[in-house]
Amino acid sequence: LFVWIGASNEAEDAEEDSVLTGLSARDAMMTEFHVLSPDQTVQQTVKLIIKGFQGDFPVVREDGELIGIVTRQDVFRVLENENPGPVSSFMRPDPPRCAPSDTLDGVMHKLQDPALTLMPVIDQGRLVGLVTSENVLELLMTRKALSRRQTPLAARPLRA
């Protein structure tokens, strides 16, 4: 049973890798997102979480340098304190990052770390995008839908 499960997981990984072949971080990155400054308050961050769809945020200095990440879980954990400090006091410093040209399968392997919810995309020292597992899934679903649209109906396999 364990051998079968292991082989099944390897097959799924191989299939995922083949679907991602030829794709880069640029293909899946979101380019419209909020960033936090190191001196922002927890309350300001909570407002961004509640009013939008983003729960995890890059933290950047005024000059645009990425210095950390704040996750939704970080914010909720800090809210339990009576006097939470600024974002810089609870951010995750020096996060992993990638370049727009990095392979998407490589980025996804890094995102399998449960502590890593987003991958900042850096180009020439500037934060230009974010990749999340959700973005990659949306990209793959879009590509699948487009490929079905381009396949003639008669050529599609019948499903029971």
Secondary structure as UniProt FT lines:
FT   HELIX           2..20
FT   TURN            21..22
FT   HELIX           25..28
FT   TURN            38..39
FT   HELIX           42..51
FT   STRAND          57..60
FT   TURN            62..63
FT   STRAND          66..70
FT   HELIX           72..79
FT   HELIX           87..89
FT   STRAND          92..93
FT   TURN            100..101
FT   HELIX           104..111
FT   TURN            114..115
FT   STRAND          119..123
FT   TURN            124..125
FT   STRAND          126..131
FT   HELIX           133..150
FT   HELIX           153..155
//
